[in-house]
């Protein structure tokens, strides 16, 4: 049964029609403001984001530059401002902006060798060396430069570190005036549309690789969080679950940690006794298996693990330990997903929450000291992520009554993107909290944000969403 049969008037189709109908169709100069000596880079970013330096500039090579959309103030790893729109010499570009106190910080911080900075379209800095300094990406693309000055600042400019990462959108006005039931309706429809898209992607993987392998890959990717999903997928592709199931558990664990590259450069003498014991257990099998995996152990072939700004509990080494523990009880995890008639949410969650591992139950990484108390291998928020991105997208077409069960799921932990979406649509209105209580609220908000806010290059000025909202019934 297809997703289009879920409801008499499919919510996903309703949102798709709403969405497709839409898509078918300055500060005054001021006297110098003296910055205090203690002004930090964060303060500098807040002044820029507020527009206190202005919107129109001349680049270091003489081109007119206009900031159309200051984008999103990024508090995580990567460029300082994301999803910006800039007009350079009459040509509009969409990408990121990096703001540094000194032009040389680009190379000092190794941005030129970091792939996360390849979409930077504008490098803004306060100071620069006397000799000409060029900003280039990892692909050797030259980035337009702007040197700002305190003389550009508005007279009443003051840093505001608490400034929202996303500015309030025009859609916030009609949303404030809408009945709660109408807002609930559009969020539910957008969530249904989002779930249907996930379902189609997952079922394409089922057709390509078989149901069990698709489940294995999808669950492993949720353990990678945002930064390491691709690395986990690569490992699952190199060691398919049907081959791992034929091996003893100790070999499965040794193989996965071996091809991850995590064991290659660890000095035994630098580790804690419990870690040395665990590594010896892994190497007892890995030394026999290593030659057959040699082609994957070069620097170019190893998974590209992103460790910056990763919480200790989310470190990929620990997440990989959780995956090996899941393989130890694989039939209990995959079985209910192989046959929709066997599905029971309470039972499935209980299996994952009870997951244990002798080493990873009290270690964050292979080089960290043991934790003072046991740590859950997979917590409530990770189970929710699996339900939202794997379980319900997989089972919904086969058991349509699960939509009602999905609507009752509580909200997961929020993230930076979700906070931006809620701020853009609701600001500080009570709707901000009211419509983030359920998982489908969060999923609907993210879909609206991606479809409208991230597709709009006009700083909200010409986005059609606010006007179209009045047509939603």
Secondary structure as GFF3:
##gff-version 3
##sequence-region A 1 473
A	DSSP	three_ten_helix	3	5	.	.	.	ID=ss1
A	DSSP	alpha_helix	11	24	.	.	.	ID=ss2
A	DSSP	alpha_helix	41	49	.	.	.	ID=ss3
A	DSSP	beta_strand	56	58	.	.	.	ID=ss4
A	DSSP	beta_strand	64	69	.	.	.	ID=ss5
A	DSSP	beta_strand	72	73	.	.	.	ID=ss6
A	DSSP	beta_strand	81	88	.	.	.	ID=ss7
A	DSSP	beta_strand	91	102	.	.	.	ID=ss8
A	DSSP	alpha_helix	105	108	.	.	.	ID=ss9
A	DSSP	three_ten_helix	111	113	.	.	.	ID=ss10
A	DSSP	three_ten_helix	115	117	.	.	.	ID=ss11
A	DSSP	beta_strand	120	127	.	.	.	ID=ss12
A	DSSP	beta_strand	144	147	.	.	.	ID=ss13
A	DSSP	three_ten_helix	150	152	.	.	.	ID=ss14
A	DSSP	alpha_helix	171	177	.	.	.	ID=ss15
A	DSSP	alpha_helix	180	209	.	.	.	ID=ss16
A	DSSP	alpha_helix	211	223	.	.	.	ID=ss17
A	DSSP	alpha_helix	229	238	.	.	.	ID=ss18
A	DSSP	alpha_helix	241	244	.	.	.	ID=ss19
A	DSSP	alpha_helix	249	260	.	.	.	ID=ss20
A	DSSP	three_ten_helix	268	270	.	.	.	ID=ss21
A	DSSP	alpha_helix	273	289	.	.	.	ID=ss22
A	DSSP	three_ten_helix	290	296	.	.	.	ID=ss23
A	DSSP	three_ten_helix	312	314	.	.	.	ID=ss24
A	DSSP	alpha_helix	316	328	.	.	.	ID=ss25
A	DSSP	alpha_helix	330	338	.	.	.	ID=ss26
A	DSSP	three_ten_helix	340	342	.	.	.	ID=ss27
A	DSSP	alpha_helix	345	353	.	.	.	ID=ss28
A	DSSP	alpha_helix	380	386	.	.	.	ID=ss29
A	DSSP	pi_helix	387	391	.	.	.	ID=ss30
A	DSSP	alpha_helix	392	395	.	.	.	ID=ss31
A	DSSP	three_ten_helix	396	398	.	.	.	ID=ss32
A	DSSP	alpha_helix	402	407	.	.	.	ID=ss33
A	DSSP	alpha_helix	416	426	.	.	.	ID=ss34
A	DSSP	alpha_helix	431	434	.	.	.	ID=ss35
A	DSSP	alpha_helix	439	448	.	.	.	ID=ss36
A	DSSP	pi_helix	449	453	.	.	.	ID=ss37
A	DSSP	alpha_helix	465	468	.	.	.	ID=ss38
A	DSSP	three_ten_helix	469	471	.	.	.	ID=ss39
###
